[in-house]
C-alpha cells in the first residue's frame, strides 16, 4: 500500500475548499450590503435629508438595527441640521472587523498539507 499520498493533501483541491470559499463569499456579500446601507445612512444624515421621504425613511429603518448598539457611544456632531454621525462610522468599522474575524475562522478550517503547515508555523516564529 502506498501511504505517501495521505501525507500530502493538496489544499487547493480539498473537498473543504469550495464550501469555505462560498462561505467567505457570503460573508463579504452580507458585509457589503450592510456597509452600503450604513454609508447611505451616514450621507443622508450628513446632508440633512428629509426623514419623511420614502427612501430616507426606508434607509433609516433598515439600518437602525445595525446602528442601534452604537448610537450612544459618541455624541452627534450637528451643524445647521446636518448630523455627522460618528456612531455610523463606528458601526461600519466594527462590522468590517467582525467579518474579518469570521473569514479567519473559516480559513482555520481549511485543509493544509504538512509542509504548508510547517512553513506557516516557521513564519510565525520569526
Secondary structure, DSSP 4 states (H G I P E B T S, - for coil): ---HHHH---TTS-HHHHHHHHHHHHHHHHHHHHHHHHHHHHHHHHTT--TTSHHHHHHHHHHHHHHGGGTTTS--EEETTEEE-HHHHHHHHHHHHHHHHHHHHHHHTS---HHHHHHHHHHHH-
